Amino acid sequence: MFYGKTINNIGIYARSFILSFSLFLPLIPIYLGYITGEAANKKNTIVNTIVFMMGFTLMFTGLGALSGSIGRFLLINRQLLNKILGVFIIFMGLFT
């Protein structure tokens, strides 16, 4: 029973890796063009690589934190949002 759940999780992880890797592939030419086009020597290449990687890391980490915060806010205020959106749907139904 536990073995089946483990295999299922491995399949989910494999699919998510394939999806994320396919989203990363288009960034490789941009990355290589940016790094090799800007840098004249090895030191500049290393600095540009580190700055480029830090920028992407900060951007995606920030977007992940923002998404998590929005999800937590919606989860905490779910009942209030259900009532507000229910009134909105009734209001829209009256004026159609």
C-alpha positions in Angstrom: 0.0 0.0 0.0 2.8 2.5 0.9 4.8 1.4 -2.1 2.1 2.5 -4.5 2.0 5.9 -3.0 5.7 6.3 -3.3 5.6 5.3 -7.0 2.8 7.7 -7.6 4.9 10.5 -6.0 7.9 9.7 -8.1 5.7 10.0 -11.2 4.4 13.4 -10.1 7.9 14.6 -9.4 9.1 13.3 -12.8 6.3 15.1 -14.6 6.9 18.3 -12.7 10.7 18.1 -13.5 9.9 17.6 -17.2 7.5 20.5 -17.2 9.9 22.9 -15.4 12.8 21.8 -17.6 10.9 22.5 -20.7 10.1 25.9 -19.4 13.8 26.5 -18.7 15.0 25.5 -22.1 14.0 28.7 -23.9 16.1 30.7 -21.4 19.4 29.1 -22.3 20.0 31.1 -25.6 19.1 34.3 -23.8 21.4 33.5 -21.0 24.3 32.6 -23.3 23.8 35.6 -25.4 23.7 37.9 -22.4 26.7 36.5 -20.8 29.0 36.1 -23.8 27.9 39.3 -25.5 28.5 41.5 -22.4 31.8 40.1 -21.1 35.1 40.7 -22.7 37.2 38.6 -20.3 36.8 35.8 -17.9 36.3 37.9 -14.8 33.4 39.8 -16.3 31.9 36.6 -17.5 31.9 35.2 -14.0 30.5 38.4 -12.5 27.8 38.6 -15.1 26.9 34.9 -14.6 26.5 35.4 -10.8 24.4 38.6 -11.2 22.2 37.0 -13.8 21.6 33.9 -11.6 20.9 36.0 -8.5 18.4 38.1 -10.5 16.5 35.0 -11.6 16.7 33.5 -8.2 15.4 36.6 -6.5 12.6 37.0 -9.0 11.3 33.5 -8.8 11.7 33.3 -5.0 9.8 36.5 -4.7 7.0 35.3 -7.0 6.8 32.1 -5.1 6.6 33.9 -1.8 3.9 36.3 -3.2 1.9 33.4 -4.5 2.1 31.6 -1.2 1.0 34.8 0.7 -1.9 35.4 -1.6 -3.0 31.7 -1.2 -2.8 31.9 2.6 -4.8 35.2 2.6 -7.5 33.6 0.4 -7.6 30.5 2.6 -7.9 32.4 5.8 -10.6 34.7 4.4 -12.5 32.1 2.4 -15.8 32.4 4.2 -15.9 36.2 3.8 -14.8 36.0 0.2 -17.6 33.4 -0.5 -20.2 35.8 0.9 -18.9 38.8 -1.0 -18.6 36.9 -4.3 -22.1 35.4 -3.8 -23.6 38.8 -3.4 -21.6 39.9 -6.5 -23.0 37.0 -8.5 -26.6 37.8 -7.4 -26.0 41.4 -8.3 -24.8 40.5 -11.7 -27.8 38.2 -12.2 -30.2 40.9 -11.4 -28.8 43.3 -14.0 -28.4 41.0 -17.0 
